[in-house]
């Protein structure tokens, strides 16, 4: 919802409103408790014997087979490594491995800036990273721990109606054996506003709290038969490397792995604490679009030219009954009602669209389709060591009429790629977009005895607009 600029208080860096001070003091105290905690007794963590009140202890996440397979049904329908336990064991795994970022939930690790006193919220410059130190399997239990939390005031010195804060969080995820399986880094920018006396609406629902660029102003694309011919050609070139080992020596800087493509995205996955991967969302219809007999069962929508199956349930995997979905807010568990009363924003509202409307696709969808792209390329003996992803840079917010200060924690990966140095994330992914994932090898090196390859990747819509950028570090087998 748009308001008049004069309805808001002008704020300055380091000069806080009286209603901000108490909440900010509490926030900084919690940051200090986490940052000064020191090394954690991981054995006590997994045994449940940590002293009460130990700072930085997050939720416990059960890794059920149903939830693992649920995510694979959306992103790895064809790869036996993620669907056949016996095949996975033959490749040296204990079971089918969970998807890379299972449990690495950004909204669990991030703590929003004073939601109880802000009036509106604008989010920009999301830039995250997850490192994998060991596989996660069905039956594991994950323990989420906050290791570092800081806040940086980016409000312009000349004053602004937005208080802009860079939020920076580091964390660790351990399994029930006490192994550290993931290290995480989550960065984002929050710009909040405060109404002048008498200007705040009596009721503040989601539409009145949430401020965002008009991402849906991006023109709708009507999918033609020529578009589907083009998609099918890309799918025909896709290859699951699988058991055909990709050796480190054979990879060259400048190599471009085969593109991967998700068919038009009908529904976005929704943020789901504390899994790190969302529920909902539709799977790719690649199989049906390529198979002549299955294609005959599809219906072409008049409004956008998108082919769908007659029954939506057939391309929307069912959420498992044992999904233990909770909302995480201010490091605690809250009901939706309590969260709303405290000024929180249920971000599932952002990514939901009714009927033929479009909605922004959640940030980690781009990460997950990039993981699929890399899984295809590296084969069963490759190991993704880290994945980073970024969306909504400052220049794109400005281009859409919502300028924000530059967050120093935001990482732009396309700038590292000579062939893409003049490009950036210039749009936001929306439902009805495709997800065309491209990448390029930019470095090869040896570190800690591992033979590593670095790829820069990005995700495009059908018009060539870029809505995710990222980087991945992959360990490959060495012939020696």
N, C-alpha and C positions, 0 to 999 in steps of 0.2 A: 504494500500500500504506500502511495506517495503522500508526503506531508509537505507543509510549507517550511522552508528553511528557517524562517523567523520563529517557528514554534519551539526551537531547541536551544538549550544553553550552550554557549561557546565555552570550550574547555581548553586547557593548556597542559603541556607535558609537566609532570611533577607537581601540578597544582590540582588537588582533588576536592571534589564536592564533599560536603559534610556527610551525605548519605553514602558516598563511595568509601570514605576513610575506614569505617569499621569493617566493612566487608573485605576491603583490600588488605587491611592488617591481618585479618583471619587467613586470607589467601596466602600472604607472604609467610606467615607463621607455619602454615602447613608445608609450603615449599621448603622452608628452612629445616623442618623436622625430617623431611624426606632426604634433602641434600646432605644433611649432617649425620645421617643414620649410620653410615659406615657399612662394612661388609655384612651381609645377611647370613644367619645360620640356616642354611638351606635344609639340613637334616631336620631341624626343629620345625621349619616351614611345612615340610611334607608330612611330618609326624603330628602336626597340630599342637606343638608345645611351645611356640613362640610366646614371649611375654605379651600379655594383653596390652593393646594400644601401640604395638610396634608400628611405626609409620610406614606407609607405602605398600601395605598389603592389599591386593586387589581380590577379585573373585576367583573361585575355583571352577574350572571348566571341564566337564566330563566329555571325553572324545568317544562318542558312540559310533558304532559301525553305520547305523542308519544315517546319522548326520554326515559322516564322511562320504558315503555313497550318494547322498542327496546332492552334495556339491559336485561330485564327479559327473552326475547325470546332467548337469548344466554345462560343464566345461570340458569334460573328457569322456564323451560318449563312446569313442572309438578306440581308445588306448587301453590295451589289456593290462598294462601295469597298474592302472587305477581301478580296474574292475574285476580282475581275476586273481584271487589270493594265491592260488597255486603258481600261476605265472610269476607273480611278484616274488614269491619265495625262491623260485628258480633263478631269479636275478639278484639274489642276495638280500632281499628285504625280509623283514619278519612277517609282514602282512601287506595288504595294499596300503601305501603311504597316504596319510591325509594330505589334502591340498596345502601348498606351501605355507600360507599365512593363517592356518586354522588357529584360532585363539588370539591372534594379534589384532585386537579390536581397538581402533583408534579412539572412539568416544569413551572407552573405559580408561585408557591411559591419559587422555586429555581432560583437564579441568577447566571449564569455561570461566570467563572473567565476570565476576559478580552478577550472576543471572538474577539474583533476588532484588537488585536495584536498577538494573538497566531497563530502558524502555523499548529500544529496537536493537536488532542485531544484524550485521552484515559480515559474512564470512568470505575470505579470499585467501589466495596463496597457500593452498594445501600442498604440503611437500613431505612425503613419508618415506620410510625405509624399514625393511625387515631383513635381518640376517638369520640364516638357518645354520644351527650348529649340530643338530641331530634330527633324524626323521621323527614324525609324530604318527602314531598308529591307533587304530580302533582299540578301545580298552584303556588307553592312557588317561591320566588325569593331569590337567595343566593348572599351574599355579602362577597367577599374574602378579608381578611385583613392579612397583614404581620406584625407579632409581634416582631420577633427577627431574626437577620441574622448575622452570624459570619463566619470567615474564618480562617483556621489554616494552616500554612505553614509546610508541612511534608517533604520538600526536604531534603535528607540526608546531614549531615554536611560535608561529604567528597566530595560533589558535584555530580551532575547528569545531564544528558541531558534532564531530565524531571523536570519541576517545578510541584510539587505535592501539591495540596491544598485540605483540608477537608472542605466541605461546609455544614453548619448546619443552618437550618431554622425552625422556629416555626410560626404557624399562627392560625387564627380563622375564622370560617365561620358562618355567621349570616343569619337568614331568615328575611322576610319582617316585622315580628312582633318584631324584635330586639332580638329574642331568639338566643343564641349561640347553633348551632346544631352540630358543629364539632370543635375539636382542632386537629391540625396536626403537625407532626414533620417529616421533610424530610432531610435525610443525604446522601451524596454521595462524592466520591473522583474524582477529575479531575487532570489528569497529562498532562501537555501541553509541547510542544517543540517549539524551535525557531531556524530557519535556520541561519547558518552563511551567511555572505554576499556572494551573487552570487550563493548560493545553492538552493534557493527557486524556484520551478517551476513557469513559467510565469502564468499558469492557475491552480487554486486550486479548483477543484471540490470536491464533497463529498468523492470520493475514495482516494483522496490525503490528505484530512483533517483527516478522521476518522482512528484511530488506535485501534485495538482490538485483543484479542486472536483469534486464528483460531477455533472458536467454532464449525464450520461445519466440522472439522476434525473428529468429533465423528462418528463412523461407522453408516451407514444406516442400519436400521432394516427392513427386509422383513417380513411382517405380514402373518403368516400361519393360516390355518384353526384351528389349536390347540390354537393359540393366541386368536382367536375369541371365542372359547369355554370357555377359561379362562375369557375373558372379560364378557361374558354373565353370568357366575357364580357370578362374582362380582356384576353386575347390579341386579341380582335376590336377592342379600342380602341387597341391598340399601333399606332404608325405610325413608319416610317423616314422622317424628313424628307428625306433624300437631297438631290437637286438643287433642291428647293423651298426657296430661301434663307430662313433665319430671320434677320431683321434686328434689330439691337440696339434700334432705336427701338420695335419692336413688343413687346418684352418688358417686362413690368411686375413690380414687386416684389410678391410674393404669388402669382405664377403657380405652378401646380403641373403640371409635365410629366406626360404620361400614364404611369401605372405600367407597369412591366415585370415579368414573372414568369418564373422558372425553375421547371419542373415538379419534383416531388419528386426530390431529389438522391440517387442510389443510392450513388455512391462519391465521396469527396472527392478533389480533386487532392492530390498529395503534394509536400512541399518538394523542390525540385530545384535544386541549385547547378550553375552560377551564373546560371541563366536569369531569375530574378525572376518566373517563372510556372511552375506545377508541371506534372509529367507525371501521367498517369492521370486519374481522374475521368470522370464521365459527362456527356454533353451533354443539353440539354433535349430532351424528347420532345414539344414543342409541335406540331411538324409532324404527327406521327402522331396525336396526340390530337384535332387539329382536322379531319383528313381522314377521312371516313367509311370509305373503302376501306382506308386504312392502319390505321385503328383496329381493324378486324376482325382484323388480324394480331397484335394485342396480347393479352397474358395478364394477368389481374388476380391479384395475389398475395393469398393467403388471409390472411396474417398482418397486413397493413397496408393492403390495398385499393389499393396502387400498381399502376398499369398499366405493364407493361414489354414489350419485344419479346422474342420467343422466344429469340433469340440475343443474348447480352450484347454480343458484338462489334459488333453493329449500332448500339449507342448509346454505345460507348466508343471514341473515335477511336484508331487505332493509333499508337503512339509511333514517330516517324521513325527509320529505321536510322542516320541521321547525328547523332542526339542524342548530344552529348558530355557525359554526365552525370558529374559528379564531386562528391565531398563536400568542403566547405570547412570547415576547422576551425583556429582559431588562426592565421589568415592563411596557411595552407598547405594542401597537398593531402594527405589521409590516406586509407588504406583504412578500411573499416568496422571491421575488427579493431583497427587502431591507434587509431582514435577511441575505441572502447570501453575499451581498455586505459588511455587517458589520462583517463578519467572523462567523456567526452563522451556526449551523448544523441542518438541518431538519431531526430529528430523525426518521421520517417515513421511510427514506431510509434504515435504519438499519433493519427494521422488514418486508420489502417487499422482496418477492422472485418471480421470474418469472418461469413459466413452472414447471419443476420437481425439481428446486433448493430448498434448505432449507434456512431458515432465523431464526435468534434468536427471541424467543417469548418475548414480552414486559414484564417488571417486574411485572406489576399489574395484569396480567392474572393469575399468581399463587395466588395472593390475592383473586381474584374474584371467582376462583373455590374452594378456601378454605372457602370463605363465604358460598357458596352453600353447602359444606360439613357440616358446622356448623349449617346452617339453617335446614338442614335435621335432624340433631341430636337433637337440642334443642327444636324444636316444636314452635307452635304459641305464647306461653306465655314466651318463652325465649327472652332475649334481648342481643345482642352483644354490649358490652360496648366499646371494643377496638379491633383493629386488627393491628398486626405488621408483617412486612415481610422483608426479606433480601435476596439478591442474590450477586453473584460474590465476594466472600471473597478473601482476599489477597493471601491465600495459593493456591486457585484454579487458580487465575491469574498467580501465579508463576509456577504452574504445567503445564500451557499452554504456558509458555515461555514469559510471560509479568509480571515480578515481580513489585510490588508496595509497598510503605510503608504502615504500618498498620494504618488504620483510627480508632482513639479511640471511635468514635461515632457508629461504626459498631457493631451490636448486633448479636451474634450467639446463636440461641435458642436451637439447637440440643444438645449443650454442657450441657444444663440444664437437659437433659433427660438421666438417667443412661443407659437405653437400647440402646441409640443412641450416647453415649458420644464419641465414636471413629469415628463418621461419621460427614460429613459437606456437604455443597453445593459443589459438586465436578464436576459439569458440568453446561451447560446452556441449558435451554429448547429450542428446535428447532421445526419448523413446521415439521409435520409427527410424532412427539412424541405423546404419550398419556399423560394424566395428572392423575396420580393415587394419590389421596390425602389420607394421613394417619394422625392420631393424637392420643394423649394420654393425659389423665387428670393428671396434676402434682400438683395441689393444690386446696383446698377449704377454703373459709374464708368469714367472714362477714365484710363489710365496708360500712359506712354511711347508715346502715339499709338495705343494699342489700346483698343477698345471692349469692356469686360469685364462679365461677369455672374457673380455668386457664387451658388452653389446649396448648400444643406444637403441631404444625402441620408441615408437609412437603409434597413436591410434587415430585413424581418419574416418570421417563420414564420407558419404558417396560423392559429395561435392569437393572433397579434398581438404575440408576444414579439419584442423588438428585439435583433439580434445583431451588427450593425455600425452605426456612425455615421460620417459623413464630410462633407467639403466639397470642392467643385470650383470652379475658376476657369476660365471659358470666354470666349474671344474670338469675337465675332460680327461679321459684316459690317455696315458703316455705310452708309446710303443716300448720305451726302455723299461 
